[in-house]
């Protein structure tokens, strides 16, 4: 990947980029887990039917496509793929000393 200036990003820049992506995913999963623990009766999967008398008028919607992309091996946002790429950057940084 090249930056706007046309130069290759440094390994440190790549490391930060992966760390930011992984932290965003982690926060999203953490927030989802917290909501599921605290009050699952108010949550629905986007696109699924729900009973408003149970969930209330404004249930919290889980973005199923976004969540699926985190685990789908065919997407760029797959957490396993991101971790492998991040580890490769860390290995290169370690080799450089």
Biopython code that builds the backbone (N, CA, C, O; Angstrom):
import numpy as np
from Bio.PDB.StructureBuilder import StructureBuilder

atoms = [
    (1, "UNK", "N", (0.842, -1.167, 0.000)),
    (1, "UNK", "CA", (0.000, 0.000, 0.000)),
    (1, "UNK", "C", (0.892, 1.235, 0.000)),
    (1, "UNK", "O", (1.865, 1.294, 0.751)),
    (2, "UNK", "N", (0.573, 2.218, -0.830)),
    (2, "UNK", "CA", (1.350, 3.447, -0.872)),
    (2, "UNK", "C", (0.569, 4.559, -0.199)),
    (2, "UNK", "O", (-0.661, 4.543, -0.169)),
    (3, "UNK", "N", (1.293, 5.517, 0.338)),
    (3, "UNK", "CA", (0.648, 6.644, 1.000)),
    (3, "UNK", "C", (0.260, 7.681, -0.044)),
    (3, "UNK", "O", (0.520, 7.504, -1.234)),
    (4, "UNK", "N", (-0.367, 8.772, 0.412)),
    (4, "UNK", "CA", (-0.783, 9.831, -0.508)),
    (4, "UNK", "C", (0.412, 10.473, -1.199)),
    (4, "UNK", "O", (0.292, 10.974, -2.317)),
    (5, "UNK", "N", (1.567, 10.458, -0.536)),
    (5, "UNK", "CA", (2.763, 11.056, -1.130)),
    (5, "UNK", "C", (3.413, 10.130, -2.150)),
    (5, "UNK", "O", (4.397, 10.508, -2.786)),
    (6, "UNK", "N", (2.873, 8.915, -2.315)),
    (6, "UNK", "CA", (3.421, 7.973, -3.274)),
    (6, "UNK", "C", (4.520, 7.103, -2.707)),
    (6, "UNK", "O", (5.083, 6.274, -3.421)),
    (7, "UNK", "N", (4.837, 7.277, -1.429)),
    (7, "UNK", "CA", (5.880, 6.487, -0.796)),
    (7, "UNK", "C", (5.262, 5.302, -0.073)),
    (7, "UNK", "O", (4.108, 5.335, 0.355)),
    (8, "UNK", "N", (6.069, 4.252, 0.048)),
    (8, "UNK", "CA", (5.642, 3.088, 0.828)),
    (8, "UNK", "C", (5.606, 3.475, 2.296)),
    (8, "UNK", "O", (6.516, 4.154, 2.772)),
    (9, "UNK", "N", (4.571, 3.058, 3.031)),
    (9, "UNK", "CA", (4.549, 3.376, 4.460)),
    (9, "UNK", "C", (5.643, 2.599, 5.191)),
    (9, "UNK", "O", (6.018, 1.500, 4.783)),
    (10, "UNK", "N", (6.141, 3.177, 6.260)),
    (10, "UNK", "CA", (7.163, 2.489, 7.043)),
    (10, "UNK", "C", (6.521, 1.315, 7.767)),
    (10, "UNK", "O", (5.300, 1.254, 7.909)),
    (11, "UNK", "N", (7.350, 0.387, 8.222)),
    (11, "UNK", "CA", (6.832, -0.753, 8.979)),
    (11, "UNK", "C", (6.137, -0.273, 10.255)),
    (11, "UNK", "O", (5.128, -0.849, 10.664)),
    (12, "UNK", "N", (6.662, 0.766, 10.879)),
    (12, "UNK", "CA", (6.036, 1.312, 12.085)),
    (12, "UNK", "C", (4.646, 1.864, 11.758)),
    (12, "UNK", "O", (3.713, 1.699, 12.543)),
    (13, "UNK", "N", (4.508, 2.517, 10.601)),
    (13, "UNK", "CA", (3.202, 3.028, 10.182)),
    (13, "UNK", "C", (2.230, 1.876, 9.925)),
    (13, "UNK", "O", (1.061, 1.933, 10.309)),
    (14, "UNK", "N", (2.738, 0.829, 9.268)),
    (14, "UNK", "CA", (1.901, -0.344, 9.012)),
    (14, "UNK", "C", (1.466, -0.984, 10.318)),
    (14, "UNK", "O", (0.306, -1.368, 10.469)),
    (15, "UNK", "N", (2.394, -1.102, 11.265)),
    (15, "UNK", "CA", (2.068, -1.684, 12.566)),
    (15, "UNK", "C", (0.952, -0.882, 13.238)),
    (15, "UNK", "O", (-0.005, -1.460, 13.754)),
    (16, "UNK", "N", (1.071, 0.427, 13.233)),
    (16, "UNK", "CA", (0.035, 1.284, 13.847)),
    (16, "UNK", "C", (-1.312, 1.119, 13.143)),
    (16, "UNK", "O", (-2.360, 1.092, 13.788)),
    (17, "UNK", "N", (-1.270, 1.010, 11.824)),
    (17, "UNK", "CA", (-2.519, 0.853, 11.064)),
    (17, "UNK", "C", (-3.216, -0.446, 11.452)),
    (17, "UNK", "O", (-4.426, -0.457, 11.678)),
    (18, "UNK", "N", (-2.461, -1.541, 11.530)),
    (18, "UNK", "CA", (-3.054, -2.817, 11.929)),
    (18, "UNK", "C", (-3.554, -2.760, 13.371)),
    (18, "UNK", "O", (-4.630, -3.272, 13.681)),
    (19, "UNK", "N", (-2.774, -2.138, 14.245)),
    (19, "UNK", "CA", (-3.188, -2.033, 15.643)),
    (19, "UNK", "C", (-4.499, -1.254, 15.765)),
    (19, "UNK", "O", (-5.370, -1.615, 16.556)),
    (20, "UNK", "N", (-4.633, -0.192, 14.982)),
    (20, "UNK", "CA", (-5.866, 0.594, 15.010)),
    (20, "UNK", "C", (-7.056, -0.227, 14.512)),
    (20, "UNK", "O", (-8.128, -0.202, 15.116)),
    (21, "UNK", "N", (-6.866, -0.947, 13.419)),
    (21, "UNK", "CA", (-7.948, -1.791, 12.890)),
    (21, "UNK", "C", (-8.352, -2.853, 13.911)),
    (21, "UNK", "O", (-9.540, -3.073, 14.147)),
    (22, "UNK", "N", (-7.368, -3.504, 14.511)),
    (22, "UNK", "CA", (-7.654, -4.568, 15.476)),
    (22, "UNK", "C", (-8.312, -4.009, 16.734)),
    (22, "UNK", "O", (-9.194, -4.650, 17.305)),
    (23, "UNK", "N", (-7.894, -2.827, 17.169)),
    (23, "UNK", "CA", (-8.526, -2.212, 18.341)),
    (23, "UNK", "C", (-9.987, -1.857, 18.047)),
    (23, "UNK", "O", (-10.856, -2.040, 18.899)),
    (24, "UNK", "N", (-10.254, -1.347, 16.835)),
    (24, "UNK", "CA", (-11.648, -1.020, 16.471)),
    (24, "UNK", "C", (-12.510, -2.275, 16.496)),
    (24, "UNK", "O", (-13.623, -2.257, 17.020)),
    (25, "UNK", "N", (-11.994, -3.369, 15.929)),
    (25, "UNK", "CA", (-12.727, -4.631, 15.938)),
    (25, "UNK", "C", (-12.949, -5.096, 17.371)),
    (25, "UNK", "O", (-14.049, -5.513, 17.735)),
    (26, "UNK", "N", (-11.902, -5.021, 18.178)),
    (26, "UNK", "CA", (-12.003, -5.444, 19.574)),
    (26, "UNK", "C", (-13.027, -4.639, 20.347)),
    (26, "UNK", "O", (-13.807, -5.195, 21.120)),
    (27, "UNK", "N", (-13.027, -3.342, 20.144)),
    (27, "UNK", "CA", (-14.008, -2.486, 20.838)),
    (27, "UNK", "C", (-15.425, -2.811, 20.403)),
    (27, "UNK", "O", (-16.345, -2.847, 21.219)),
    (28, "UNK", "N", (-15.589, -3.046, 19.113)),
    (28, "UNK", "CA", (-16.918, -3.369, 18.591)),
    (28, "UNK", "C", (-17.416, -4.684, 19.191)),
    (28, "UNK", "O", (-18.566, -4.778, 19.621)),
    (29, "UNK", "N", (-16.557, -5.688, 19.218)),
    (29, "UNK", "CA", (-16.937, -6.981, 19.790)),
    (29, "UNK", "C", (-17.171, -6.872, 21.293)),
    (29, "UNK", "O", (-18.083, -7.498, 21.834)),
    (30, "UNK", "N", (-16.352, -6.081, 21.956)),
    (30, "UNK", "CA", (-16.511, -5.880, 23.394)),
    (30, "UNK", "C", (-17.848, -5.209, 23.702)),
    (30, "UNK", "O", (-18.551, -5.618, 24.626)),
    (31, "UNK", "N", (-18.199, -4.178, 22.929)),
    (31, "UNK", "CA", (-19.465, -3.479, 23.138)),
    (31, "UNK", "C", (-20.643, -4.410, 22.872)),
    (31, "UNK", "O", (-21.619, -4.409, 23.622)),
    (32, "UNK", "N", (-20.557, -5.197, 21.817)),
    (32, "UNK", "CA", (-21.617, -6.146, 21.502)),
    (32, "UNK", "C", (-21.769, -7.154, 22.625)),
    (32, "UNK", "O", (-22.885, -7.440, 23.059)),
    (33, "UNK", "N", (-20.665, -7.689, 23.094)),
    (33, "UNK", "CA", (-20.710, -8.651, 24.191)),
    (33, "UNK", "C", (-21.301, -8.055, 25.443)),
    (33, "UNK", "O", (-22.077, -8.710, 26.139)),
    (34, "UNK", "N", (-20.946, -6.828, 25.738)),
    (34, "UNK", "CA", (-21.464, -6.161, 26.930)),
    (34, "UNK", "C", (-22.979, -5.978, 26.826)),
    (34, "UNK", "O", (-23.703, -6.196, 27.797)),
    (35, "UNK", "N", (-23.449, -5.580, 25.652)),
    (35, "UNK", "CA", (-24.901, -5.425, 25.456)),
    (35, "UNK", "C", (-25.620, -6.760, 25.572)),
    (35, "UNK", "O", (-26.705, -6.839, 26.147)),
    (36, "UNK", "N", (-25.011, -7.817, 25.022)),
    (36, "UNK", "CA", (-25.630, -9.137, 25.106)),
    (36, "UNK", "C", (-25.690, -9.636, 26.543)),
    (36, "UNK", "O", (-26.629, -10.338, 26.917)),
    (37, "UNK", "N", (-24.706, -9.282, 27.344)),
    (37, "UNK", "CA", (-24.696, -9.682, 28.755)),
    (37, "UNK", "C", (-25.701, -8.855, 29.555)),
    (37, "UNK", "O", (-26.437, -9.394, 30.381)),
    (38, "UNK", "N", (-25.727, -7.561, 29.310)),
    (38, "UNK", "CA", (-26.537, -6.658, 30.126)),
    (38, "UNK", "C", (-28.031, -6.745, 29.837)),
    (38, "UNK", "O", (-28.840, -6.821, 30.761)),
    (39, "UNK", "N", (-28.396, -6.735, 28.561)),
    (39, "UNK", "CA", (-29.831, -6.700, 28.242)),
    (39, "UNK", "C", (-30.116, -7.265, 26.853)),
    (39, "UNK", "O", (-30.457, -6.520, 25.934)),
    (40, "UNK", "N", (-29.976, -8.590, 26.701)),
    (40, "UNK", "CA", (-30.203, -9.180, 25.380)),
    (40, "UNK", "C", (-31.650, -9.049, 24.893)),
    (40, "UNK", "O", (-31.909, -9.176, 23.697)),
    (41, "UNK", "N", (-32.580, -8.802, 25.791)),
    (41, "UNK", "CA", (-33.988, -8.696, 25.371)),
    (41, "UNK", "C", (-34.226, -7.470, 24.497)),
    (41, "UNK", "O", (-35.229, -7.413, 23.785)),
    (42, "UNK", "N", (-33.323, -6.486, 24.535)),
    (42, "UNK", "CA", (-33.491, -5.275, 23.729)),
    (42, "UNK", "C", (-32.717, -5.334, 22.419)),
    (42, "UNK", "O", (-32.687, -4.352, 21.678)),
    (43, "UNK", "N", (-32.088, -6.471, 22.121)),
    (43, "UNK", "CA", (-31.256, -6.564, 20.934)),
    (43, "UNK", "C", (-31.895, -7.437, 19.863)),
    (43, "UNK", "O", (-32.588, -8.412, 20.152)),
    (44, "UNK", "N", (-31.637, -7.051, 18.611)),
    (44, "UNK", "CA", (-32.112, -7.841, 17.471)),
    (44, "UNK", "C", (-31.000, -7.917, 16.439)),
    (44, "UNK", "O", (-30.101, -7.077, 16.409)),
    (45, "UNK", "N", (-31.074, -8.925, 15.604)),
    (45, "UNK", "CA", (-30.191, -9.006, 14.445)),
    (45, "UNK", "C", (-30.846, -8.239, 13.310)),
    (45, "UNK", "O", (-31.995, -8.507, 12.961)),
    (46, "UNK", "N", (-30.126, -7.289, 12.734)),
    (46, "UNK", "CA", (-30.687, -6.470, 11.651)),
    (46, "UNK", "C", (-31.178, -7.380, 10.530)),
    (46, "UNK", "O", (-30.450, -8.251, 10.054)),
    (47, "UNK", "N", (-32.410, -7.164, 10.123)),
    (47, "UNK", "CA", (-33.010, -7.954, 9.058)),
    (47, "UNK", "C", (-33.846, -9.118, 9.563)),
    (47, "UNK", "O", (-34.538, -9.768, 8.781)),
    (48, "UNK", "N", (-33.789, -9.390, 10.875)),
    (48, "UNK", "CA", (-34.593, -10.460, 11.455)),
    (48, "UNK", "C", (-35.859, -9.879, 12.062)),
    (48, "UNK", "O", (-35.889, -8.725, 12.489)),
    (49, "UNK", "N", (-36.902, -10.695, 12.092)),
    (49, "UNK", "CA", (-38.160, -10.270, 12.711)),
    (49, "UNK", "C", (-37.967, -10.138, 14.215)),
    (49, "UNK", "O", (-37.132, -10.817, 14.812)),
    (50, "UNK", "N", (-38.753, -9.253, 14.813)),
    (50, "UNK", "CA", (-38.717, -9.111, 16.265)),
    (50, "UNK", "C", (-40.080, -8.667, 16.771)),
    (50, "UNK", "O", (-40.895, -8.132, 16.020)),
    (51, "UNK", "N", (-40.304, -8.892, 18.027)),
    (51, "UNK", "CA", (-41.559, -8.554, 18.686)),
    (51, "UNK", "C", (-41.340, -7.279, 19.493)),
    (51, "UNK", "O", (-40.656, -7.293, 20.517)),
    (52, "UNK", "N", (-41.918, -6.190, 19.032)),
    (52, "UNK", "CA", (-41.742, -4.897, 19.677)),
    (52, "UNK", "C", (-42.237, -4.891, 21.120)),
    (52, "UNK", "O", (-41.773, -4.092, 21.933)),
    (53, "UNK", "N", (-43.171, -5.772, 21.438)),
    (53, "UNK", "CA", (-43.651, -5.830, 22.822)),
    (53, "UNK", "C", (-42.575, -6.399, 23.752)),
    (53, "UNK", "O", (-42.638, -6.206, 24.967)),
    (54, "UNK", "N", (-41.589, -7.099, 23.183)),
    (54, "UNK", "CA", (-40.486, -7.649, 23.970)),
    (54, "UNK", "C", (-39.285, -6.706, 23.937)),
    (54, "UNK", "O", (-38.696, -6.400, 24.974)),
    (55, "UNK", "N", (-38.931, -6.253, 22.745)),
    (55, "UNK", "CA", (-37.707, -5.466, 22.571)),
    (55, "UNK", "C", (-37.882, -3.986, 22.871)),
    (55, "UNK", "O", (-36.907, -3.280, 23.129)),
    (56, "UNK", "N", (-39.106, -3.523, 22.837)),
    (56, "UNK", "CA", (-39.353, -2.091, 22.927)),
    (56, "UNK", "C", (-39.357, -1.507, 21.530)),
    (56, "UNK", "O", (-39.041, -2.188, 20.554)),
    (57, "UNK", "N", (-39.714, -0.246, 21.445)),
    (57, "UNK", "CA", (-39.872, 0.411, 20.149)),
    (57, "UNK", "C", (-38.576, 0.657, 19.400)),
    (57, "UNK", "O", (-38.576, 0.751, 18.172)),
    (58, "UNK", "N", (-37.480, 0.763, 20.119)),
    (58, "UNK", "CA", (-36.192, 1.060, 19.471)),
    (58, "UNK", "C", (-35.132, 0.067, 19.940)),
    (58, "UNK", "O", (-34.265, 0.421, 20.740)),
    (59, "UNK", "N", (-35.190, -1.163, 19.454)),
    (59, "UNK", "CA", (-34.204, -2.157, 19.875)),
    (59, "UNK", "C", (-32.816, -1.833, 19.303)),
    (59, "UNK", "O", (-32.683, -1.136, 18.298)),
    (60, "UNK", "N", (-31.817, -2.350, 19.964)),
    (60, "UNK", "CA", (-30.438, -2.218, 19.477)),
    (60, "UNK", "C", (-30.251, -3.255, 18.380)),
    (60, "UNK", "O", (-30.476, -4.447, 18.588)),
    (61, "UNK", "N", (-29.833, -2.779, 17.200)),
    (61, "UNK", "CA", (-29.666, -3.683, 16.067)),
    (61, "UNK", "C", (-28.210, -4.109, 15.925)),
    (61, "UNK", "O", (-27.301, -3.280, 15.944)),
    (62, "UNK", "N", (-28.007, -5.397, 15.784)),
    (62, "UNK", "CA", (-26.678, -5.931, 15.488)),
    (62, "UNK", "C", (-26.521, -5.909, 13.970)),
    (62, "UNK", "O", (-27.324, -6.499, 13.248)),
    (63, "UNK", "N", (-25.501, -5.238, 13.501)),
    (63, "UNK", "CA", (-25.216, -5.194, 12.065)),
    (63, "UNK", "C", (-24.625, -6.540, 11.661)),
    (63, "UNK", "O", (-23.423, -6.762, 11.800)),
    (64, "UNK", "N", (-25.456, -7.418, 11.169)),
    (64, "UNK", "CA", (-25.031, -8.788, 10.887)),
    (64, "UNK", "C", (-23.953, -8.848, 9.802)),
    (64, "UNK", "O", (-23.006, -9.625, 9.920)),
    (65, "UNK", "N", (-24.082, -8.047, 8.759)),
    (65, "UNK", "CA", (-23.094, -8.069, 7.667)),
    (65, "UNK", "C", (-21.732, -7.598, 8.175)),
    (65, "UNK", "O", (-20.700, -8.160, 7.809)),
    (66, "UNK", "N", (-21.733, -6.576, 9.010)),
    (66, "UNK", "CA", (-20.480, -6.057, 9.561)),
    (66, "UNK", "C", (-19.832, -7.090, 10.473)),
    (66, "UNK", "O", (-18.621, -7.301, 10.423)),
    (67, "UNK", "N", (-20.640, -7.726, 11.301)),
    (67, "UNK", "CA", (-20.125, -8.750, 12.203)),
    (67, "UNK", "C", (-19.629, -9.966, 11.423)),
    (67, "UNK", "O", (-18.595, -10.543, 11.759)),
    (68, "UNK", "N", (-20.360, -10.351, 10.392)),
    (68, "UNK", "CA", (-19.961, -11.490, 9.564)),
    (68, "UNK", "C", (-18.610, -11.228, 8.903)),
    (68, "UNK", "O", (-17.785, -12.135, 8.795)),
    (69, "UNK", "N", (-18.380, -9.985, 8.461)),
    (69, "UNK", "CA", (-17.131, -9.643, 7.776)),
    (69, "UNK", "C", (-15.919, -9.820, 8.679)),
    (69, "UNK", "O", (-14.821, -10.097, 8.198)),
    (70, "UNK", "N", (-16.109, -9.665, 9.976)),
    (70, "UNK", "CA", (-15.005, -9.825, 10.916)),
    (70, "UNK", "C", (-14.496, -11.268, 10.918)),
    (70, "UNK", "O", (-13.322, -11.515, 11.194)),
    (71, "UNK", "N", (-15.379, -12.215, 10.612)),
    (71, "UNK", "CA", (-15.014, -13.627, 10.686)),
    (71, "UNK", "C", (-14.985, -14.321, 9.319)),
    (71, "UNK", "O", (-14.538, -15.464, 9.223)),
    (72, "UNK", "N", (-15.451, -13.652, 8.272)),
    (72, "UNK", "CA", (-15.487, -14.225, 6.925)),
    (72, "UNK", "C", (-14.079, -14.198, 6.328)),
    (72, "UNK", "O", (-13.488, -13.131, 6.163)),
    (73, "UNK", "N", (-13.554, -15.367, 6.010)),
    (73, "UNK", "CA", (-12.186, -15.457, 5.494)),
    (73, "UNK", "C", (-12.000, -14.774, 4.148)),
    (73, "UNK", "O", (-10.867, -14.522, 3.739)),
    (74, "UNK", "N", (-13.067, -14.478, 3.465)),
    (74, "UNK", "CA", (-12.968, -13.842, 2.160)),
    (74, "UNK", "C", (-12.954, -12.323, 2.194)),
    (74, "UNK", "O", (-12.915, -11.688, 1.140)),
    (75, "UNK", "N", (-12.986, -11.721, 3.386)),
    (75, "UNK", "CA", (-13.026, -10.258, 3.470)),
    (75, "UNK", "C", (-11.705, -9.699, 3.969)),
    (75, "UNK", "O", (-10.937, -10.382, 4.647)),
    (76, "UNK", "N", (-11.457, -8.448, 3.621)),
    (76, "UNK", "CA", (-10.236, -7.769, 4.075)),
    (76, "UNK", "C", (-10.277, -7.469, 5.565)),
    (76, "UNK", "O", (-9.231, -7.292, 6.191)),
    (77, "UNK", "N", (-11.485, -7.410, 6.145)),
    (77, "UNK", "CA", (-11.603, -7.087, 7.564)),
    (77, "UNK", "C", (-11.646, -8.335, 8.448)),
    (77, "UNK", "O", (-11.969, -8.243, 9.632)),
    (78, "UNK", "N", (-11.325, -9.490, 7.884)),
    (78, "UNK", "CA", (-11.288, -10.730, 8.663)),
    (78, "UNK", "C", (-10.216, -10.625, 9.741)),
    (78, "UNK", "O", (-9.053, -10.352, 9.446)),
    (79, "UNK", "N", (-10.612, -10.843, 10.986)),
    (79, "UNK", "CA", (-9.687, -10.664, 12.104)),
    (79, "UNK", "C", (-8.506, -11.640, 12.027)),
    (79, "UNK", "O", (-7.394, -11.270, 12.405)),
    (80, "UNK", "N", (-8.705, -12.828, 11.569)),
    (80, "UNK", "CA", (-7.610, -13.775, 11.430)),
    (80, "UNK", "C", (-6.587, -13.315, 10.414)),
    (80, "UNK", "O", (-5.382, -13.417, 10.645)),
    (81, "UNK", "N", (-7.062, -12.811, 9.292)),
    (81, "UNK", "CA", (-6.185, -12.297, 8.241)),
    (81, "UNK", "C", (-5.414, -11.074, 8.751)),
    (81, "UNK", "O", (-4.206, -10.961, 8.546)),
    (82, "UNK", "N", (-6.128, -10.166, 9.415)),
    (82, "UNK", "CA", (-5.473, -8.971, 9.946)),
    (82, "UNK", "C", (-4.400, -9.332, 10.963)),
    (82, "UNK", "O", (-3.319, -8.743, 10.967)),
    (83, "UNK", "N", (-4.697, -10.294, 11.822)),
    (83, "UNK", "CA", (-3.706, -10.721, 12.811)),
    (83, "UNK", "C", (-2.472, -11.320, 12.149)),
    (83, "UNK", "O", (-1.348, -11.039, 12.565)),
    (84, "UNK", "N", (-2.672, -12.143, 11.124)),
    (84, "UNK", "CA", (-1.540, -12.758, 10.418)),
    (84, "UNK", "C", (-0.677, -11.688, 9.751)),
    (84, "UNK", "O", (0.551, -11.746, 9.814)),
    (85, "UNK", "N", (-1.322, -10.713, 9.112)),
    (85, "UNK", "CA", (-0.579, -9.636, 8.457)),
    (85, "UNK", "C", (0.149, -8.776, 9.491)),
    (85, "UNK", "O", (1.289, -8.366, 9.273)),
    (86, "UNK", "N", (-0.509, -8.508, 10.607)),
    (86, "UNK", "CA", (0.086, -7.735, 11.697)),
    (86, "UNK", "C", (1.315, -8.469, 12.243)),
    (86, "UNK", "O", (2.356, -7.852, 12.470)),
    (87, "UNK", "N", (1.198, -9.770, 12.453)),
    (87, "UNK", "CA", (2.322, -10.558, 12.949)),
    (87, "UNK", "C", (3.489, -10.545, 11.962)),
    (87, "UNK", "O", (4.648, -10.533, 12.376)),
    (88, "UNK", "N", (3.193, -10.548, 10.666)),
    (88, "UNK", "CA", (4.252, -10.479, 9.650)),
    (88, "UNK", "C", (5.009, -9.157, 9.750)),
    (88, "UNK", "O", (6.233, -9.125, 9.624)),
    (89, "UNK", "N", (4.277, -8.071, 9.977)),
    (89, "UNK", "CA", (4.913, -6.755, 10.147)),
    (89, "UNK", "C", (5.785, -6.762, 11.407)),
    (89, "UNK", "O", (6.909, -6.261, 11.394)),
    (90, "UNK", "N", (5.252, -7.338, 12.500)),
    (90, "UNK", "CA", (6.025, -7.408, 13.742)),
    (90, "UNK", "C", (7.304, -8.222, 13.551)),
    (90, "UNK", "O", (8.352, -7.871, 14.092)),
    (91, "UNK", "N", (7.216, -9.306, 12.784)),
    (91, "UNK", "CA", (8.403, -10.129, 12.518)),
    (91, "UNK", "C", (9.448, -9.347, 11.753)),
    (91, "UNK", "O", (10.638, -9.445, 12.050)),
    (92, "UNK", "N", (9.014, -8.564, 10.760)),
    (92, "UNK", "CA", (9.954, -7.741, 9.989)),
    (92, "UNK", "C", (10.614, -6.697, 10.888)),
    (92, "UNK", "O", (11.818, -6.455, 10.796)),
    (93, "UNK", "N", (9.812, -6.084, 11.755)),
    (93, "UNK", "CA", (10.368, -5.076, 12.673)),
    (93, "UNK", "C", (11.391, -5.719, 13.617)),
    (93, "UNK", "O", (12.424, -5.125, 13.926)),
    (94, "UNK", "N", (11.091, -6.920, 14.060)),
    (94, "UNK", "CA", (11.991, -7.631, 14.963)),
    (94, "UNK", "C", (13.311, -7.958, 14.258)),
    (94, "UNK", "O", (14.381, -7.861, 14.859)),
    (95, "UNK", "N", (13.228, -8.347, 12.981)),
    (95, "UNK", "CA", (14.435, -8.662, 12.198)),
    (95, "UNK", "C", (15.308, -7.427, 12.024)),
    (95, "UNK", "O", (16.536, -7.510, 12.024)),
    (96, "UNK", "N", (14.652, -6.281, 11.877)),
    (96, "UNK", "CA", (15.409, -5.028, 11.685)),
    (96, "UNK", "C", (16.127, -4.599, 12.962)),
    (96, "UNK", "O", (17.067, -3.806, 12.926)),
    (97, "UNK", "N", (15.665, -5.139, 14.090)),
    (97, "UNK", "CA", (16.341, -4.829, 15.354)),
    (97, "UNK", "C", (15.678, -3.754, 16.055)),
    (97, "UNK", "O", (16.113, -3.362, 17.138)),
]
sb = StructureBuilder()
sb.init_structure("model")
sb.init_model(0)
sb.init_chain("A")
sb.init_seg("    ")
for serial, (resi, resn, name, xyz) in enumerate(atoms, 1):
    if name == "N":
        sb.init_residue(resn, " ", resi, " ")
    sb.init_atom(name, np.array(xyz, "f"), 0.0, 1.0, " ", f" {name:<3s}", serial, name[0])
structure = sb.get_structure()
